[in-house]
Amino acid sequence: MNLKEMVGEKAAEYVKDGMVVGLGTGSTAYYMVEAIGRRVKEGLDIVGVTTSNRTKEQAEGLGIPLKSVDEVDRIDLTIDGADEISNDFQGIKGGGAAHLFEKIVADNSDKVIWIVDDSKMVEQLGAFPLPIEVIPYGSQQLFRTFEQKGYKPAFRKTESDEKLVTDAGHYIIDLHMEVIEEPHSLATWLDSLTGVVEHGLFLDSVNTVIVGGENGVEILEAR
């Protein structure tokens, strides 16, 4: 069993009967959704809320009952991956281009668990490019703003070199900052920019981190 599978299986144990569960997106979340799907076949009674079209298709294929985020009052627990987690449990997400939906689901959840392998644990955020989801109109102006700040922006592209379009119909500009000294003030600034729909800084959001490493699974309580 690989590390991603290990933490995915472990996270699925947190899901109990009667819960509304946010189902994350990405290579590690994939295994968690598979594990929950097996438990549903064995009689686990839950409702899933998915964070991307990709996860929705996977969950439907496994027979997990689903509702949209707008059809539930509250989400009991969301389990998702992360691209980087700092010493003080701040995160970058959005490598899979799903961070807008992931953040909406996380913000409406009572508890958030991130599942990662130990390569995602870092001292400071920033080595992983920070994804900024922007509306197409005016996106070149935002790109210029980021360039002037020295943030080394790049539009996320598809394999055929087109601009990638998210599930919500937006573009993504990745910022190659290397180190983010003050994530909170950066987040506030990004939130203030017209045309920025959402960014990949997930701050003060996670409660529990499940980390897979050579010595097995470690559970870290963040907040």
Salt bridges, closest charged atoms under 4 A:
GLU9 OE2 - ARG38 NH2 2.40
GLU13 OE1 - LYS10 NZ 3.07
GLU60 OE2 - LYS56 NZ 3.11
ASP80 OD2 - LYS93 NZ 2.99
GLU102 OE1 - LYS93 NZ 3.14
ASP110 OD1 - ARG74 NE 2.79
GLU133 OE1 - HIS99 NE2 3.95
GLU133 OE2 - HIS170 ND1 2.89
ASP161 OD1 - LYS157 NZ 3.96
ASP174 OD2 - ARG156 NE 2.64
GLU178 OE2 - LYS152 NZ 3.67
ASP191 OD1 - HIS199 NE2 3.00
GLU198 OE2 - LYS103 NZ 2.90
GLU198 OE2 - HIS199 NE2 3.86
ASP204 OD2 - HIS184 NE2 2.80
ASP204 OD1 - ARG223 NH2 3.83
